[in-house]
Amino acid sequence: MDIQLATKEHLSQIEPLYQALFATTADLEPYFFKKAHQDQAFLEATIENDESDLLIAVMDDQIVGFALMQMQETPPYNVFKKHNFAYLVDLITKPTYRGQGIASTLLAECERWAKTKGADYLELSVLNKNTNAYDLYLKKGFSEKITTLYKPID
């Protein structure tokens, strides 16, 4: 497996993975999410921006997973200590390739990416119902920082 930076030429292989990611998200939390296509302009801007990248895992000349990374900073709110951090926006492995260490390899590459960008830490969000991803992140050293609660209004 080879981890590399995506180019615009890779986007046609990335779109089906995004559809799978969005479908899973919608299945897990249909009240908040729907099946969708990722915005092409957003992906192109991610690739072109110096503060974001799309890391792809390639096996047998096909993309089998990716991680979308962005540099961010804490909000300008007096209570927050200022930090520059790397945010893992999206990560997915092609379903037929799961269990082969692709997500773990991508996570390790995300950490390297964050370090080269001068990030203080790496942050991500995960749906509580996505237990496989949640367990993987805990296993890889992530810990909870905040819990978001909601209550539907009838």
C-alpha positions as CSV (number, residue, x, y, z in Angstrom):
1,M,0.0,0.0,0.0
2,D,1.2,3.5,-0.8
3,I,-0.1,6.7,0.9
4,Q,0.1,9.8,-1.3
5,L,-1.5,13.2,-1.8
6,A,-4.5,13.2,-4.0
7,T,-4.6,15.3,-7.2
8,K,-7.6,16.3,-9.2
9,E,-7.1,13.3,-11.4
10,H,-7.9,11.1,-8.4
11,L,-11.3,12.7,-7.7
12,S,-13.3,10.2,-9.9
13,Q,-12.1,7.3,-7.7
14,I,-12.7,9.3,-4.5
15,E,-16.4,10.1,-5.2
16,P,-17.6,6.5,-4.8
17,L,-15.8,6.4,-1.4
18,Y,-17.5,9.6,-0.3
19,Q,-20.9,8.2,-1.4
20,A,-20.2,5.1,0.8
21,L,-19.1,7.3,3.7
22,F,-22.2,9.6,3.5
23,A,-24.5,6.5,3.1
24,T,-23.0,5.0,6.3
25,T,-23.4,8.3,8.1
26,A,-27.0,8.6,7.0
27,D,-27.8,5.1,8.0
28,L,-26.3,5.6,11.5
29,E,-27.9,9.0,12.1
30,P,-30.7,9.6,9.6
31,Y,-32.2,12.5,11.6
32,F,-29.1,14.6,11.0
33,F,-27.5,13.2,7.8
34,K,-28.6,12.2,4.3
35,K,-27.0,10.3,1.5
36,A,-25.2,12.8,-0.8
37,H,-22.3,13.4,-3.2
38,Q,-19.3,15.4,-2.0
39,D,-19.0,18.8,-3.6
40,Q,-16.3,18.7,-6.3
41,A,-15.3,22.3,-5.8
42,F,-14.7,21.6,-2.1
43,L,-12.4,18.7,-2.9
44,E,-10.5,20.7,-5.5
45,A,-10.1,23.6,-3.0
46,T,-8.9,21.0,-0.4
47,I,-6.2,19.8,-2.8
48,E,-5.1,23.3,-3.8
49,N,-5.0,24.8,-0.4
50,D,-1.8,24.7,1.6
51,E,-3.6,24.2,4.8
52,S,-5.5,21.0,3.8
53,D,-4.8,17.8,1.9
54,L,-6.5,14.6,0.8
55,L,-4.3,11.6,1.7
56,I,-5.1,8.5,-0.4
57,A,-4.3,4.9,0.2
58,V,-3.5,3.2,-3.1
59,M,-3.3,-0.6,-3.7
60,D,-3.1,-2.3,-7.1
61,D,-3.5,1.1,-8.8
62,Q,-6.8,1.9,-7.1
63,I,-7.7,4.1,-4.2
64,V,-8.8,2.0,-1.3
65,G,-9.2,4.7,1.3
66,F,-8.6,8.3,2.1
67,A,-8.3,10.9,4.9
68,L,-9.2,14.5,4.5
69,M,-7.1,16.8,6.6
70,Q,-7.4,20.5,7.5
71,M,-5.3,22.8,9.6
72,Q,-7.5,24.9,12.0
73,E,-7.2,27.1,15.0
74,T,-9.2,27.4,18.2
75,P,-11.9,30.0,18.1
76,P,-11.1,33.6,19.2
77,Y,-13.0,33.3,22.5
78,N,-11.4,34.3,25.7
79,V,-11.8,31.0,27.5
80,F,-9.9,29.0,24.9
81,K,-6.1,28.7,24.8
82,K,-4.9,29.4,21.3
83,H,-3.9,26.2,19.4
84,N,-3.3,25.4,15.9
85,F,-4.5,21.9,15.3
86,A,-5.0,19.4,12.5
87,Y,-8.6,18.3,12.0
88,L,-9.3,14.9,10.4
89,V,-12.5,15.8,8.5
90,D,-13.2,12.4,6.9
91,L,-11.6,9.0,6.8
92,I,-12.9,5.9,5.0
93,T,-11.6,2.6,3.8
94,K,-13.3,0.8,0.9
95,P,-15.6,-1.8,2.5
96,T,-13.9,-4.8,0.7
97,Y,-10.5,-3.7,2.1
98,R,-11.4,-3.2,5.7
99,G,-9.5,-5.2,8.4
100,Q,-6.2,-4.8,6.5
101,G,-4.7,-1.9,8.4
102,I,-5.5,0.8,5.9
103,A,-7.3,3.1,8.3
104,S,-4.5,2.6,10.9
105,T,-1.9,3.5,8.2
106,L,-3.9,6.5,7.1
107,L,-4.1,7.7,10.8
108,A,-0.4,7.4,11.2
109,E,0.1,9.4,8.0
110,C,-2.4,12.0,9.4
111,E,-0.2,12.3,12.5
112,R,2.9,12.9,10.3
113,W,1.0,15.4,8.2
114,A,-0.1,17.3,11.4
115,K,3.4,17.3,12.7
116,T,4.9,18.8,9.5
117,K,2.2,21.5,9.6
118,G,3.2,22.4,13.1
119,A,-0.1,21.3,14.7
120,D,-0.4,21.1,18.5
121,Y,-2.7,18.1,18.3
122,L,-4.9,16.1,16.0
123,E,-8.6,16.2,16.4
124,L,-11.6,14.4,14.9
125,S,-15.3,13.8,15.4
126,V,-16.9,10.4,15.2
127,L,-20.5,9.3,15.5
128,N,-21.1,7.4,18.8
129,K,-23.0,4.7,16.8
130,N,-20.0,4.2,14.5
131,T,-18.5,1.8,17.1
132,N,-15.8,0.3,14.8
133,A,-14.3,3.8,14.0
134,Y,-14.8,4.9,17.6
135,D,-12.9,1.9,19.0
136,L,-10.1,2.3,16.4
137,Y,-9.6,5.9,17.4
138,L,-9.4,5.0,21.1
139,K,-7.0,2.2,20.3
140,K,-4.8,4.7,18.4
141,G,-4.5,7.1,21.4
142,F,-7.4,9.5,20.9
143,S,-9.5,10.5,23.9
144,E,-12.8,12.3,24.4
145,K,-12.6,16.0,24.9
146,I,-16.2,17.0,24.8
147,T,-19.6,15.3,24.4
148,T,-22.4,16.9,22.4
149,L,-25.9,16.2,23.5
150,Y,-29.2,17.0,21.8
151,K,-32.9,16.7,22.5
152,P,-35.5,16.8,19.8
153,I,-38.2,19.4,20.3
154,D,-41.6,17.8,19.9
